[in-house]
Amino acid sequence: MQKRTLGTQGLEAAAIGYGAMGITSAYGAADEAGGIAAIRRAHDLGVTMFDTAELYGMGTGSNEEIVGRAIAPFRDEVVVATKFGWVMPLNPEKLYDSRPENIRKVAENSLKYLGVDVLDVFYQHRVDPDVPIEDVAGTVAELVAEGKVKYFGLSEAAPDTIRRAHAVHPVSVLQSEFSIFERATAAEVLPTVRELGIGFVAYSPLGRGFLTGDVRPASEYAADDMRSTDPRWQPGDYEKNLAAIDALRDLASSKDATVTQLALAWLLAQGDDIVPIPGTRSVARVEENSAAADLALAQADLARIDEIVPDGAFGARYVDFVMPVG
Ligand SMILES: NC(=O)c1ccc[n+]([C@@H]2O[C@H](COP(=O)([O-])OP(=O)(O)OC[C@H]3O[C@@H](n4cnc5c(N)ncnc54)[C@H](OP(=O)(O)O)[C@@H]3O)[C@@H](O)[C@H]2O)c1
């Protein structure tokens, strides 16, 4: 698979990456065996960037342990990325914790859980309003100097925060939500990251599964599946979003592709500094998703997608209390 360069510090990844969150959280029951098989198949197909976080193990390290076990046979061929600083639901009173001592603690735990000598990308998961970003960047810079971290990343940070962090230690990559269904976040930050030479990792590139067409109304998801409360799945908005998927499917079919592949190819067409990280626990779906790297879209296809979904999905992207603050 073709490689993309993220930032100017040497970070490279295949055009399509892999997100491990759903193996243990967010989308119903955990599936360790499915996740490991999916990660290994992704590697066979040329995927090189594997994304996890402290949060996805809900404080147990389980997601990082699964990712670590899955990549162990080929660890030196891949980029492993993890994140610190989003402590909910460990502490419902405080969502975020980027105090230097917590960043250091998470780094040590992540190295241990992943079973690696160095964290290739260490992201701040969410901006912590109680800790100046300069202190966060300074702490990560120390971890880089100590050889524990290679590249610094931010997630859902606003332009001014990115600039301030980058002035202390170079940010290689910003990870934020970006998909046919979520355009506003990227529109706000892409000019800044491009000016500063920072790469962009697109999370939830399939709109949490909506952009695959394999969806059901909110009431049909289990309580531990975030789509049961996700605004885009709620009655009213759900039907409008589904109508958009039907129109996208017609376009995809005309190119012998699936809606999922169209959604990933659309992201790749937004710039060669963008790497989407779709998540799945299925080998067959990893195969479908990886094949999107070969789907080229013409200007007319991109224009048609804009016609079908001019402003992103109907419904907010998060329930209020976890909406990023930047
Ligand atoms: N930085 C952040 O704050 C943040 C936030 C959210 C996510 N992320 C990262 O981004 C990654 C991806 O985002 P995401 O997992 O939220 O959403 P996503 O990749 O947009 O969608 C994942 C959902 O789509 C389904 N799916 C995947 N491929 C499919 C296919 N070919 N056909 C049908 N269904 C398919 C998956 O189901 P199955 O698993 O059942 O196949 C899962 O339910 C995460 O794993 C995580 O690493 C980061």
The ligand as a Gaussian input file, in Angstrom:
#p B3LYP/6-31G(d) Opt

LIG

0 1
 N       -8.922000      10.580000      18.981000
 C      -10.151000      10.309000      19.340000
 O      -10.754000      10.974000      20.172000
 C      -10.853000       9.150000      18.703000
 C      -12.253000       9.024000      18.787000
 C      -12.860000       7.947000      18.158000
 C      -12.085000       7.019000      17.462000
 N      -10.732000       7.136000      17.412000
 C       -9.885000       6.171000      16.685000
 O      -10.388000       6.023000      15.359000
 C      -10.631000       4.643000      15.103000
 C      -11.775000       4.493000      14.121000
 O      -12.920000       5.163000      14.581000
 P      -14.243000       4.416000      15.048000
 O      -13.899000       3.007000      15.402000
 O      -14.885000       5.295000      16.035000
 O      -15.200000       4.480000      13.814000
 P      -15.192000       4.014000      12.293000
 O      -13.899000       3.430000      11.901000
 O      -15.732000       5.161000      11.556000
 O      -16.321000       2.880000      12.337000
 C      -16.175000       1.709000      13.100000
 C      -17.465000       0.911000      12.986000
 O      -17.657000       0.549000      11.613000
 C      -17.802000      -0.860000      11.496000
 N      -17.119000      -1.233000      10.238000
 C      -15.813000      -1.057000       9.932000
 N      -15.555000      -1.469000       8.674000
 C      -16.745000      -1.910000       8.174000
 C      -17.133000      -2.442000       6.921000
 N      -16.254000      -2.627000       5.929000
 N      -18.446000      -2.789000       6.763000
 C      -19.348000      -2.607000       7.751000
 N      -19.029000      -2.101000       8.958000
 C      -17.737000      -1.757000       9.170000
 C      -17.167000      -1.454000      12.726000
 O      -17.812000      -2.646000      13.083000
 P      -17.049000      -4.030000      13.429000
 O      -15.962000      -3.707000      14.388000
 O      -18.136000      -4.843000      14.032000
 O      -16.548000      -4.543000      12.120000
 C      -17.426000      -0.375000      13.781000
 O      -18.698000      -0.548000      14.335000
 C      -10.901000       4.069000      16.490000
 O      -10.759000       2.664000      16.508000
 C       -9.884000       4.779000      17.320000
 O       -8.610000       4.172000      17.176000
 C      -10.114000       8.207000      18.013000

